[in-house]
Amino acid sequence: MLFSKRHRILVVDDVADNLFLLQTVLEAEGYDIDTALDASLALAMIEASPPDLLLLDVMMPDMSGYEVTKSIRQNDKLPFIPILLITAYDEVSVVEGLEIGANGFIRKPIDFDLLLAKIREILS
């Protein structure tokens, strides 16, 4: 699939192996990938250069994915950035995530066909 513009995705997860796996799969699909191991770095990267899409782990030590989503949505200086929250937990509150502005959820272990379909849908 050819893109007139390569979409840039920021992947945020506190587990380096998860970042590497997502980066490998998404780059193979033609996306430009930036990664961040923590929420503070991610927020700084977003403010410096907003990505086309944010893949954001829910459970991180410094700030949760919910807190990051809320921070992004409350920042009037940022353009709209689609956010997919990634979680390993079944009890995660999908309603809470959607109410604060997330565009959807992906469960771990990640179904990459589903993830890629959601990414294509959001970025089309």
The first five atom37 places (N, CA, C, CB, O) and aatype in JSON, in Angstrom:
{
  "aatype": [12, 10, 13, 15, 11, 1, 8, 1, 9, 10, 19, 19, 3, 3, 19, 0, 3, 2, 10, 13, 10, 10, 5, 16, 19, 10, 6, 0, 6, 7, 18, 3, 9, 3, 16, 0, 10, 3, 0, 15, 10, 0, 10, 0, 12, 9, 6, 0, 15, 14, 14, 3, 10, 10, 10, 10, 3, 19, 12, 12, 14, 3, 12, 15, 7, 18, 6, 19, 16, 11, 15, 9, 1, 5, 2, 3, 11, 10, 14, 13, 9, 14, 9, 10, 10, 9, 16, 0, 18, 3, 6, 19, 15, 19, 19, 6, 7, 10, 6, 9, 7, 0, 2, 7, 13, 9, 1, 11, 14, 9, 3, 13, 3, 10, 10, 10, 0, 11, 9, 1, 6, 9, 10, 15],
  "atom_mask": [
    [1, 1, 1, 1, 1],
    [1, 1, 1, 1, 1],
    [1, 1, 1, 1, 1],
    [1, 1, 1, 1, 1],
    [1, 1, 1, 1, 1],
    [1, 1, 1, 1, 1],
    [1, 1, 1, 1, 1],
    [1, 1, 1, 1, 1],
    [1, 1, 1, 1, 1],
    [1, 1, 1, 1, 1],
    [1, 1, 1, 1, 1],
    [1, 1, 1, 1, 1],
    [1, 1, 1, 1, 1],
    [1, 1, 1, 1, 1],
    [1, 1, 1, 1, 1],
    [1, 1, 1, 1, 1],
    [1, 1, 1, 1, 1],
    [1, 1, 1, 1, 1],
    [1, 1, 1, 1, 1],
    [1, 1, 1, 1, 1],
    [1, 1, 1, 1, 1],
    [1, 1, 1, 1, 1],
    [1, 1, 1, 1, 1],
    [1, 1, 1, 1, 1],
    [1, 1, 1, 1, 1],
    [1, 1, 1, 1, 1],
    [1, 1, 1, 1, 1],
    [1, 1, 1, 1, 1],
    [1, 1, 1, 1, 1],
    [1, 1, 1, 0, 1],
    [1, 1, 1, 1, 1],
    [1, 1, 1, 1, 1],
    [1, 1, 1, 1, 1],
    [1, 1, 1, 1, 1],
    [1, 1, 1, 1, 1],
    [1, 1, 1, 1, 1],
    [1, 1, 1, 1, 1],
    [1, 1, 1, 1, 1],
    [1, 1, 1, 1, 1],
    [1, 1, 1, 1, 1],
    [1, 1, 1, 1, 1],
    [1, 1, 1, 1, 1],
    [1, 1, 1, 1, 1],
    [1, 1, 1, 1, 1],
    [1, 1, 1, 1, 1],
    [1, 1, 1, 1, 1],
    [1, 1, 1, 1, 1],
    [1, 1, 1, 1, 1],
    [1, 1, 1, 1, 1],
    [1, 1, 1, 1, 1],
    [1, 1, 1, 1, 1],
    [1, 1, 1, 1, 1],
    [1, 1, 1, 1, 1],
    [1, 1, 1, 1, 1],
    [1, 1, 1, 1, 1],
    [1, 1, 1, 1, 1],
    [1, 1, 1, 1, 1],
    [1, 1, 1, 1, 1],
    [1, 1, 1, 1, 1],
    [1, 1, 1, 1, 1],
    [1, 1, 1, 1, 1],
    [1, 1, 1, 1, 1],
    [1, 1, 1, 1, 1],
    [1, 1, 1, 1, 1],
    [1, 1, 1, 0, 1],
    [1, 1, 1, 1, 1],
    [1, 1, 1, 1, 1],
    [1, 1, 1, 1, 1],
    [1, 1, 1, 1, 1],
    [1, 1, 1, 1, 1],
    [1, 1, 1, 1, 1],
    [1, 1, 1, 1, 1],
    [1, 1, 1, 1, 1],
    [1, 1, 1, 1, 1],
    [1, 1, 1, 1, 1],
    [1, 1, 1, 1, 1],
    [1, 1, 1, 1, 1],
    [1, 1, 1, 1, 1],
    [1, 1, 1, 1, 1],
    [1, 1, 1, 1, 1],
    [1, 1, 1, 1, 1],
    [1, 1, 1, 1, 1],
    [1, 1, 1, 1, 1],
    [1, 1, 1, 1, 1],
    [1, 1, 1, 1, 1],
    [1, 1, 1, 1, 1],
    [1, 1, 1, 1, 1],
    [1, 1, 1, 1, 1],
    [1, 1, 1, 1, 1],
    [1, 1, 1, 1, 1],
    [1, 1, 1, 1, 1],
    [1, 1, 1, 1, 1],
    [1, 1, 1, 1, 1],
    [1, 1, 1, 1, 1],
    [1, 1, 1, 1, 1],
    [1, 1, 1, 1, 1],
    [1, 1, 1, 0, 1],
    [1, 1, 1, 1, 1],
    [1, 1, 1, 1, 1],
    [1, 1, 1, 1, 1],
    [1, 1, 1, 0, 1],
    [1, 1, 1, 1, 1],
    [1, 1, 1, 1, 1],
    [1, 1, 1, 0, 1],
    [1, 1, 1, 1, 1],
    [1, 1, 1, 1, 1],
    [1, 1, 1, 1, 1],
    [1, 1, 1, 1, 1],
    [1, 1, 1, 1, 1],
    [1, 1, 1, 1, 1],
    [1, 1, 1, 1, 1],
    [1, 1, 1, 1, 1],
    [1, 1, 1, 1, 1],
    [1, 1, 1, 1, 1],
    [1, 1, 1, 1, 1],
    [1, 1, 1, 1, 1],
    [1, 1, 1, 1, 1],
    [1, 1, 1, 1, 1],
    [1, 1, 1, 1, 1],
    [1, 1, 1, 1, 1],
    [1, 1, 1, 1, 1],
    [1, 1, 1, 1, 1],
    [1, 1, 1, 1, 1],
    [1, 1, 1, 1, 1]
  ],
  "atom_positions": [
    [[0.84, -1.18, 0.0], [0.0, 0.0, 0.0], [0.89, 1.24, 0.0], [-0.96, 0.0, 1.22], [1.78, 1.37, 0.84]],
    [[0.66, 2.13, -0.92], [1.46, 3.34, -1.01], [0.75, 4.49, -0.32], [1.76, 3.69, -2.48], [-0.46, 4.68, -0.48]],
    [[1.49, 5.26, 0.43], [0.94, 6.42, 1.11], [1.48, 7.67, 0.44], [1.28, 6.41, 2.62], [2.66, 7.72, 0.08]],
    [[0.65, 8.68, 0.26], [1.15, 9.95, -0.24], [2.01, 10.6, 0.85], [-0.02, 10.89, -0.68], [2.92, 11.37, 0.56]],
    [[1.7, 10.28, 2.08], [2.46, 10.77, 3.22], [2.62, 9.59, 4.17], [1.75, 12.0, 3.93], [1.65, 8.9, 4.48]],
    [[3.83, 9.36, 4.61], [4.02, 8.28, 5.58], [3.49, 8.75, 6.94], [5.51, 7.86, 5.68], [3.9, 9.8, 7.44]],
    [[2.62, 7.98, 7.49], [2.05, 8.32, 8.79], [3.06, 8.02, 9.9], [0.72, 7.55, 9.04], [3.77, 7.01, 9.87]],
    [[3.11, 8.92, 10.87], [4.04, 8.77, 12.0], [3.23, 8.39, 13.23], [4.85, 10.08, 12.24], [2.28, 9.07, 13.61]],
    [[3.65, 7.29, 13.84], [2.98, 6.76, 15.02], [3.96, 6.8, 16.19], [2.46, 5.3, 14.77], [5.11, 6.39, 16.07]],
    [[3.48, 7.3, 17.32], [4.26, 7.26, 18.55], [3.74, 6.11, 19.4], [4.19, 8.62, 19.33], [2.56, 6.06, 19.72]],
    [[4.65, 5.19, 19.76], [4.3, 4.04, 20.59], [4.91, 4.26, 21.97], [4.81, 2.69, 19.95], [6.11, 4.5, 22.09]],
    [[4.07, 4.17, 23.01], [4.52, 4.42, 24.37], [4.24, 3.19, 25.23], [3.82, 5.67, 24.97], [3.1, 2.77, 25.37]],
    [[5.31, 2.63, 25.78], [5.19, 1.46, 26.66], [6.43, 1.43, 27.53], [5.03, 0.13, 25.83], [7.52, 1.75, 27.07]],
    [[6.28, 1.05, 28.8], [7.42, 1.01, 29.71], [8.23, -0.28, 29.58], [6.95, 1.18, 31.13], [9.21, -0.46, 30.31]],
    [[7.83, -1.18, 28.68], [8.56, -2.43, 28.44], [9.22, -2.35, 27.06], [7.6, -3.66, 28.54], [8.55, -2.31, 26.03]],
    [[10.56, -2.32, 27.08], [11.32, -2.15, 25.83], [11.0, -3.23, 24.8], [12.81, -2.15, 26.12], [10.93, -2.93, 23.6]],
    [[10.8, -4.47, 25.22], [10.48, -5.55, 24.27], [9.17, -5.29, 23.55], [10.42, -6.9, 25.01], [9.04, -5.59, 22.36]],
    [[8.18, -4.73, 24.26], [6.9, -4.4, 23.62], [7.1, -3.32, 22.56], [5.87, -3.94, 24.67], [6.53, -3.39, 21.48]],
    [[7.92, -2.31, 22.89], [8.2, -1.24, 21.92], [8.86, -1.8, 20.68], [9.1, -0.16, 22.55], [8.48, -1.47, 19.56]],
    [[9.85, -2.66, 20.88], [10.59, -3.24, 19.75], [9.65, -4.04, 18.85], [11.73, -4.13, 20.25], [9.71, -3.91, 17.62]],
    [[8.79, -4.86, 19.46], [7.87, -5.69, 18.67], [6.91, -4.82, 17.87], [7.09, -6.64, 19.6], [6.72, -5.04, 16.67]],
    [[6.3, -3.84, 18.52], [5.36, -2.95, 17.81], [6.08, -2.16, 16.72], [4.68, -1.99, 18.8], [5.57, -2.02, 15.62]],
    [[7.26, -1.65, 17.03], [8.02, -0.89, 16.03], [8.34, -1.75, 14.81], [9.32, -0.35, 16.65], [8.19, -1.3, 13.68]],
    [[8.76, -2.98, 15.03], [9.11, -3.89, 13.93], [7.91, -4.16, 13.04], [9.66, -5.21, 14.48], [8.01, -4.08, 11.82]],
    [[6.77, -4.5, 13.65], [5.56, -4.81, 12.88], [5.07, -3.59, 12.11], [4.45, -5.34, 13.82], [4.73, -3.69, 10.93]],
    [[5.02, -2.44, 12.78], [4.46, -1.24, 12.14], [5.38, -0.67, 11.06], [4.19, -0.17, 13.18], [4.9, -0.19, 10.03]],
    [[6.69, -0.73, 11.27], [7.61, -0.27, 10.22], [7.51, -1.16, 8.99], [9.06, -0.24, 10.74], [7.63, -0.68, 7.86]],
    [[7.28, -2.45, 9.19], [7.12, -3.37, 8.05], [5.88, -3.02, 7.24], [7.03, -4.83, 8.54], [5.8, -3.36, 6.06]],
    [[4.91, -2.34, 7.86], [3.69, -1.91, 7.18], [3.84, -0.53, 6.54], [2.52, -1.91, 8.16], [2.9, -0.02, 5.93]],
    [[5.02, 0.08, 6.69], [5.26, 1.36, 6.04], [5.04, 2.59, 6.89], [0.0, 0.0, 0.0], [5.03, 3.71, 6.38]],
    [[4.88, 2.4, 8.2], [4.69, 3.54, 9.09], [6.04, 4.0, 9.66], [3.72, 3.19, 10.25], [6.94, 3.19, 9.85]],
    [[6.15, 5.29, 9.91], [7.3, 5.83, 10.63], [6.98, 5.74, 12.11], [7.63, 7.31, 10.19], [5.93, 6.2, 12.55]],
    [[7.88, 5.16, 12.89], [7.6, 4.9, 14.29], [8.59, 5.64, 15.19], [7.66, 3.4, 14.57], [9.8, 5.58, 15.0]],
    [[8.03, 6.33, 16.18], [8.81, 6.89, 17.29], [8.39, 6.11, 18.52], [8.58, 8.46, 17.47], [7.26, 5.63, 18.6]],
    [[9.31, 5.97, 19.49], [8.98, 5.23, 20.7], [9.37, 6.04, 21.93], [9.68, 3.87, 20.71], [10.28, 6.87, 21.9]],
    [[8.66, 5.76, 23.03], [8.97, 6.37, 24.31], [8.74, 5.32, 25.4], [8.11, 7.65, 24.57], [7.74, 4.61, 25.39]],
    [[9.68, 5.24, 26.34], [9.59, 4.28, 27.44], [8.81, 4.8, 28.65], [10.97, 3.87, 27.87], [8.53, 4.04, 29.58]],
    [[8.46, 6.08, 28.64], [7.66, 6.59, 29.75], [6.78, 7.75, 29.28], [8.57, 7.04, 30.91], [6.99, 8.34, 28.22]],
    [[5.8, 8.05, 30.11], [4.8, 9.04, 29.76], [5.36, 10.45, 29.66], [3.68, 9.02, 30.77], [4.97, 11.22, 28.78]],
    [[6.28, 10.79, 30.55], [6.85, 12.15, 30.53], [7.59, 12.42, 29.22], [7.82, 12.34, 31.72], [7.42, 13.48, 28.62]],
    [[8.39, 11.46, 28.78], [9.09, 11.6, 27.51], [8.08, 11.68, 26.37], [10.07, 10.42, 27.29], [8.23, 12.49, 25.45]],
    [[7.05, 10.84, 26.43], [6.03, 10.84, 25.37], [5.37, 12.21, 25.26], [4.97, 9.77, 25.64], [5.19, 12.73, 24.16]],
    [[4.99, 12.79, 26.39], [4.34, 14.1, 26.36], [5.26, 15.17, 25.78], [3.89, 14.5, 27.78], [4.81, 16.03, 25.02]],
    [[6.53, 15.12, 26.12], [7.49, 16.08, 25.56], [7.61, 15.89, 24.05], [8.88, 15.91, 26.23], [7.66, 16.87, 23.3]],
    [[7.65, 14.64, 23.59], [7.76, 14.35, 22.16], [6.51, 14.83, 21.42], [7.97, 12.84, 21.92], [6.6, 15.38, 20.32]],
    [[5.34, 14.63, 22.03], [4.08, 15.04, 21.41], [4.01, 16.56, 21.28], [2.88, 14.52, 22.23], [3.58, 17.08, 20.25]],
    [[4.44, 17.26, 22.31], [4.42, 18.72, 22.25], [5.41, 19.25, 21.21], [4.74, 19.32, 23.63], [5.14, 20.25, 20.55]],
    [[6.55, 18.59, 21.07], [7.56, 19.03, 20.1], [7.14, 18.73, 18.67], [8.9, 18.34, 20.4], [7.39, 19.53, 17.76]],
    [[6.5, 17.59, 18.46], [6.12, 17.17, 17.11], [4.97, 16.16, 17.2], [7.33, 16.57, 16.34], [5.22, 14.96, 17.3]],
    [[3.73, 16.64, 17.16], [2.58, 15.73, 17.33], [2.55, 14.63, 16.26], [1.27, 16.52, 17.27], [2.68, 14.91, 15.07]],
    [[2.37, 13.37, 16.69], [2.3, 12.26, 15.73], [0.91, 12.2, 15.09], [2.63, 10.92, 16.42], [-0.01, 12.91, 15.5]],
    [[0.77, 11.34, 14.09], [-0.52, 11.12, 13.45], [-1.41, 10.2, 14.28], [-0.32, 10.54, 12.05], [-2.63, 10.22, 14.15]],
    [[-0.77, 9.38, 15.13], [-1.49, 8.42, 15.97], [-0.62, 8.1, 17.17], [-1.84, 7.12, 15.17], [0.61, 8.07, 17.07]],
    [[-1.27, 7.86, 18.31], [-0.57, 7.48, 19.53], [-1.07, 6.11, 19.97], [-0.79, 8.55, 20.66], [-2.26, 5.91, 20.17]],
    [[-0.13, 5.16, 20.13], [-0.42, 3.86, 20.72], [0.14, 3.93, 22.13], [0.21, 2.64, 19.89], [1.34, 4.08, 22.32]],
    [[-0.73, 3.81, 23.12], [-0.37, 4.16, 24.49], [-0.74, 3.05, 25.47], [-1.06, 5.45, 24.9], [-1.9, 2.68, 25.6]],
    [[0.28, 2.53, 26.16], [0.06, 1.52, 27.19], [-0.71, 2.15, 28.34], [1.4, 0.92, 27.68], [-0.43, 3.29, 28.72]],
    [[-1.68, 1.43, 28.9], [-2.46, 1.97, 30.01], [-1.67, 1.95, 31.31], [-3.76, 1.17, 30.18], [-1.65, 2.94, 32.03]],
    [[-1.02, 0.83, 31.61], [-0.34, 0.66, 32.9], [1.15, 0.99, 32.77], [-0.53, -0.78, 33.43], [1.94, 0.19, 32.27]],
    [[1.51, 2.19, 33.23], [2.91, 2.61, 33.24], [3.21, 3.2, 34.62], [3.2, 3.65, 32.1], [2.3, 3.68, 35.3]],
    [[4.48, 3.16, 35.04], [4.8, 3.57, 36.41], [4.67, 5.07, 36.7], [6.17, 3.16, 36.71], [4.24, 5.43, 37.8]],
    [[5.01, 5.94, 35.78], [5.01, 7.37, 36.11], [3.64, 8.01, 35.93], [6.02, 8.1, 35.24], [3.2, 8.78, 36.79]],
    [[2.97, 7.71, 34.86], [1.6, 8.2, 34.59], [0.88, 7.09, 33.84], [1.6, 9.56, 33.77], [1.48, 6.41, 33.01]],
    [[-0.4, 6.91, 34.13], [-1.16, 5.89, 33.39], [-1.49, 6.43, 32.0], [-2.47, 5.5, 34.16], [-1.41, 7.63, 31.74]],
    [[-1.87, 5.51, 31.12], [-2.32, 5.92, 29.8], [-3.53, 6.82, 29.86], [0.0, 0.0, 0.0], [-3.7, 7.69, 29.01]],
    [[-4.38, 6.62, 30.88], [-5.54, 7.5, 31.06], [-5.08, 8.93, 31.36], [-6.44, 6.98, 32.21], [-5.61, 9.89, 30.79]],
    [[-4.08, 9.07, 32.26], [-3.59, 10.4, 32.62], [-2.94, 11.09, 31.42], [-2.58, 10.29, 33.77], [-3.12, 12.3, 31.23]],
    [[-2.2, 10.34, 30.62], [-1.58, 10.9, 29.43], [-2.66, 11.35, 28.44], [-0.63, 9.86, 28.77], [-2.57, 12.44, 27.87]],
    [[-3.67, 10.51, 28.23], [-4.76, 10.86, 27.32], [-5.45, 12.14, 27.78], [-5.78, 9.71, 27.24], [-5.7, 13.04, 26.98]],
    [[-5.75, 12.21, 29.07], [-6.42, 13.39, 29.62], [-5.56, 14.63, 29.43], [-6.75, 13.19, 31.11], [-6.07, 15.7, 29.08]],
    [[-4.25, 14.51, 29.66], [-3.33, 15.64, 29.5], [-3.31, 16.13, 28.05], [-1.92, 15.23, 29.94], [-3.31, 17.34, 27.8]],
    [[-3.29, 15.2, 27.11], [-3.27, 15.56, 25.69], [-4.59, 16.25, 25.31], [-3.05, 14.29, 24.8], [-4.58, 17.28, 24.64]],
    [[-5.7, 15.69, 25.74], [-7.01, 16.24, 25.38], [-7.24, 17.62, 26.01], [-8.12, 15.29, 25.8], [-8.0, 18.42, 25.47]],
    [[-6.59, 17.9, 27.13], [-6.77, 19.2, 27.79], [-5.81, 20.26, 27.27], [-6.59, 19.05, 29.29], [-5.92, 21.43, 27.64]],
    [[-4.86, 19.87, 26.41], [-3.88, 20.82, 25.89], [-4.4, 21.42, 24.58], [-2.51, 20.12, 25.66], [-4.37, 20.78, 23.53]],
    [[-4.87, 22.66, 24.67], [-5.45, 23.33, 23.5], [-4.43, 23.64, 22.42], [-6.12, 24.6, 23.93], [-4.81, 23.95, 21.29]],
    [[-3.15, 23.56, 22.73], [-2.11, 23.87, 21.75], [-1.85, 22.69, 20.8], [-0.82, 24.26, 22.46], [-1.21, 22.86, 19.76]],
    [[-2.34, 21.52, 21.17], [-2.1, 20.33, 20.34], [-3.25, 20.12, 19.36], [-1.94, 19.08, 21.23], [-4.41, 20.41, 19.67]],
    [[-2.92, 19.62, 18.17], [-3.99, 19.23, 17.24], [-4.65, 17.95, 17.77], [-3.44, 19.02, 15.78], [-4.15, 17.34, 18.71]],
    [[-5.76, 17.56, 17.17], [-6.38, 16.29, 17.55], [-5.44, 15.15, 17.16], [-7.78, 16.12, 16.88], [-5.0, 15.06, 16.02]],
    [[-5.15, 14.29, 18.11], [-4.3, 13.12, 17.88], [-5.12, 11.88, 18.25], [-2.95, 13.19, 18.72], [-5.53, 11.75, 19.4]],
    [[-5.37, 10.98, 17.3], [-6.07, 9.75, 17.65], [-5.23, 8.93, 18.64], [-6.38, 8.91, 16.38], [-4.01, 8.85, 18.5]],
    [[-5.89, 8.33, 19.64], [-5.2, 7.58, 20.67], [-5.83, 6.19, 20.8], [-5.25, 8.32, 22.02], [-7.03, 6.06, 21.02]],
    [[-4.99, 5.15, 20.65], [-5.4, 3.79, 20.95], [-4.7, 3.37, 22.23], [-5.06, 2.81, 19.77], [-3.47, 3.38, 22.3]],
    [[-5.47, 3.0, 23.24], [-4.92, 2.54, 24.5], [-4.67, 1.03, 24.42], [-5.86, 2.88, 25.69], [-5.49, 0.29, 23.89]],
    [[-3.54, 0.6, 24.95], [-3.16, -0.81, 24.92], [-3.13, -1.32, 26.36], [-1.77, -1.02, 24.21], [-2.5, -0.72, 27.22]],
    [[-3.81, -2.44, 26.6], [-3.87, -2.95, 27.96], [-3.82, -4.47, 28.01], [-5.12, -2.47, 28.65], [-4.31, -5.15, 27.11]],
    [[-3.21, -4.98, 29.07], [-3.17, -6.42, 29.31], [-4.29, -6.84, 30.26], [-1.82, -6.84, 29.87], [-4.5, -8.03, 30.48]],
    [[-4.98, -5.87, 30.81], [-5.95, -6.17, 31.86], [-7.37, -6.21, 31.33], [-5.85, -5.15, 32.97], [-7.8, -5.31, 30.6]],
    [[-8.1, -7.25, 31.7], [-9.49, -7.39, 31.28], [-10.39, -6.41, 32.02], [-9.97, -8.8, 31.51], [-11.42, -5.99, 31.48]],
    [[-10.02, -6.04, 33.25], [-10.9, -5.18, 34.03], [-10.73, -3.7, 33.72], [-10.66, -5.41, 35.5], [-11.35, -2.85, 34.36]],
    [[-9.89, -3.39, 32.74], [-9.69, -1.99, 32.38], [-11.04, -1.37, 31.99], [-8.67, -1.86, 31.22], [-11.88, -2.01, 31.37]],
    [[-11.2, -0.12, 32.37], [-12.46, 0.55, 32.11], [-12.46, 1.18, 30.72], [-12.73, 1.62, 33.18], [-11.91, 2.26, 30.51]],
    [[-13.08, 0.49, 29.78], [-13.2, 1.01, 28.43], [-14.0, 2.31, 28.43], [-13.85, -0.03, 27.5], [-13.66, 3.26, 27.72]],
    [[-15.05, 2.34, 29.23], [-15.89, 3.54, 29.3], [-15.06, 4.73, 29.77], [-17.09, 3.31, 30.25], [-15.13, 5.81, 29.17]],
    [[-14.28, 4.55, 30.83], [-13.44, 5.64, 31.33], [-12.49, 6.13, 30.24], [-12.64, 5.19, 32.56], [-12.35, 7.34, 30.04]],
    [[-11.85, 5.21, 29.55], [-10.91, 5.58, 28.49], [-11.57, 6.36, 27.37], [0.0, 0.0, 0.0], [-11.02, 7.35, 26.89]],
    [[-12.76, 5.92, 26.96], [-13.47, 6.61, 25.89], [-13.96, 7.98, 26.35], [-14.65, 5.76, 25.39], [-13.95, 8.94, 25.58]],
    [[-14.4, 8.07, 27.61], [-14.9, 9.34, 28.12], [-13.81, 10.41, 28.21], [-15.52, 9.14, 29.49], [-14.1, 11.59, 28.07]],
    [[-12.57, 10.0, 28.45], [-11.49, 11.0, 28.52], [-10.87, 11.28, 27.16], [-10.42, 10.53, 29.49], [-9.98, 12.12, 27.05]],
    [[-11.33, 10.59, 26.13], [-10.9, 10.95, 24.79], [-10.14, 9.92, 23.99], [0.0, 0.0, 0.0], [-9.68, 10.23, 22.89]],
    [[-9.98, 8.7, 24.5], [-9.32, 7.66, 23.7], [-10.23, 7.27, 22.54], [-8.97, 6.41, 24.58], [-11.45, 7.39, 22.63]],
    [[-9.63, 6.81, 21.46], [-10.39, 6.41, 20.28], [-10.63, 4.91, 20.2], [-9.67, 6.87, 19.04], [-11.33, 4.44, 19.3]],
    [[-10.05, 4.16, 21.14], [-10.26, 2.72, 21.14], [-9.24, 2.03, 22.01], [0.0, 0.0, 0.0], [-8.33, 2.65, 22.57]],
    [[-9.41, 0.7, 22.12], [-8.54, -0.13, 22.94], [-8.01, -1.3, 22.14], [-9.28, -0.63, 24.17], [-8.69, -1.81, 21.24]],
    [[-6.8, -1.71, 22.46], [-6.21, -2.94, 21.94], [-5.79, -3.75, 23.17], [-4.98, -2.65, 20.96], [-5.18, -3.21, 24.09]],
    [[-6.12, -5.02, 23.18], [-5.76, -5.88, 24.32], [-4.46, -6.63, 24.05], [-6.89, -6.88, 24.62], [-4.16, -7.02, 22.92]],
    [[-3.69, -6.83, 25.12], [-2.51, -7.68, 25.07], [-2.94, -9.09, 25.48], [-1.35, -7.14, 26.0], [-3.8, -9.21, 26.35]],
    [[-2.4, -10.14, 24.9], [-1.44, -10.09, 23.8], [-2.09, -9.49, 22.54], [-0.89, -11.49, 23.5], [-3.26, -9.74, 22.25]],
    [[-1.33, -8.72, 21.83], [-1.86, -7.95, 20.7], [-2.16, -8.85, 19.51], [-0.88, -6.86, 20.3], [-1.33, -9.65, 19.08]],
    [[-3.36, -8.7, 18.99], [-3.75, -9.32, 17.72], [-3.32, -8.31, 16.64], [-5.33, -9.66, 17.66], [-3.99, -7.3, 16.44]],
    [[-2.22, -8.59, 15.96], [-1.65, -7.6, 15.04], [-2.55, -7.34, 13.83], [-0.3, -8.06, 14.57], [-2.54, -6.23, 13.31]],
    [[-3.31, -8.33, 13.38], [-4.24, -8.07, 12.28], [-5.3, -7.05, 12.71], [-4.92, -9.39, 11.83], [-5.63, -6.14, 11.95]],
    [[-5.82, -7.22, 13.93], [-6.79, -6.27, 14.45], [-6.17, -4.89, 14.65], [-7.37, -6.78, 15.78], [-6.77, -3.88, 14.29]],
    [[-4.97, -4.86, 15.22], [-4.29, -3.58, 15.43], [-4.09, -2.85, 14.11], [-2.93, -3.8, 16.13], [-4.37, -1.66, 14.0]],
    [[-3.59, -3.55, 13.11], [-3.34, -2.91, 11.81], [-4.64, -2.44, 11.15], [-2.61, -3.89, 10.87], [-4.68, -1.38, 10.52]],
    [[-5.71, -3.22, 11.32], [-7.0, -2.8, 10.77], [-7.49, -1.52, 11.45], [-8.05, -3.92, 10.92], [-7.99, -0.62, 10.79]],
    [[-7.34, -1.44, 12.78], [-7.76, -0.23, 13.49], [-6.91, 0.96, 13.09], [-7.67, -0.44, 15.01], [-7.42, 2.07, 12.93]],
    [[-5.62, 0.75, 12.93], [-4.73, 1.84, 12.52], [-5.13, 2.36, 11.14], [-3.26, 1.37, 12.51], [-5.22, 3.57, 10.92]],
    [[-5.35, 1.43, 10.2], [-5.76, 1.84, 8.85], [-7.07, 2.62, 8.89], [-5.92, 0.6, 7.93], [-7.23, 3.63, 8.19]],
    [[-8.02, 2.16, 9.71], [-9.31, 2.84, 9.83], [-9.13, 4.26, 10.37], [-10.26, 2.04, 10.76], [-9.73, 5.21, 9.84]],
    [[-8.32, 4.41, 11.39], [-8.13, 5.72, 12.01], [-7.39, 6.68, 11.08], [-7.37, 5.58, 13.32], [-7.73, 7.86, 10.99]],
    [[-6.39, 6.17, 10.38], [-5.53, 7.04, 9.57], [-6.03, 7.24, 8.14], [-4.15, 6.49, 9.54], [-5.43, 7.99, 7.38]],
    [[-7.13, 6.57, 7.78], [-7.62, 6.71, 6.4], [-8.34, 8.02, 6.19], [-8.54, 5.57, 6.03], [-8.81, 8.29, 5.09]]
  ]
}
